[in-house]
Amino acid sequence: MLIQVNGDNRTVTARTVLDLVREMGFDPRKVAVERNLAIVPRSMHGETRLTEGDRIELVQFVGGG
């Protein structure tokens, strides 16, 4: 399926937000996801289905100082 991730068009096999986070190599505990301009709560990542043309923004939290 073709979606946009962080501004880039990508063909992905993921079917849910959680699948996408894992497919992109992110730790699901350390990422925030926006789908079509709406924040997806972490508790809903496994239930939120992706559809053709979705616009996804992934932000990974990084600690340090």
Number of C-alpha atoms within 10 A of each C-alpha: 13 15 18 18 19 13 10 11 13 13 12 17 11 17 15 16 24 23 19 22 21 12 12 13 9 16 12 17 10 13 14 17 21 17 17 13 11 11 12 16 11 17 9 12 18 13 12 17 15 21 13 11 13 17 20 23 18 17 13 14 11 8 6 3 3
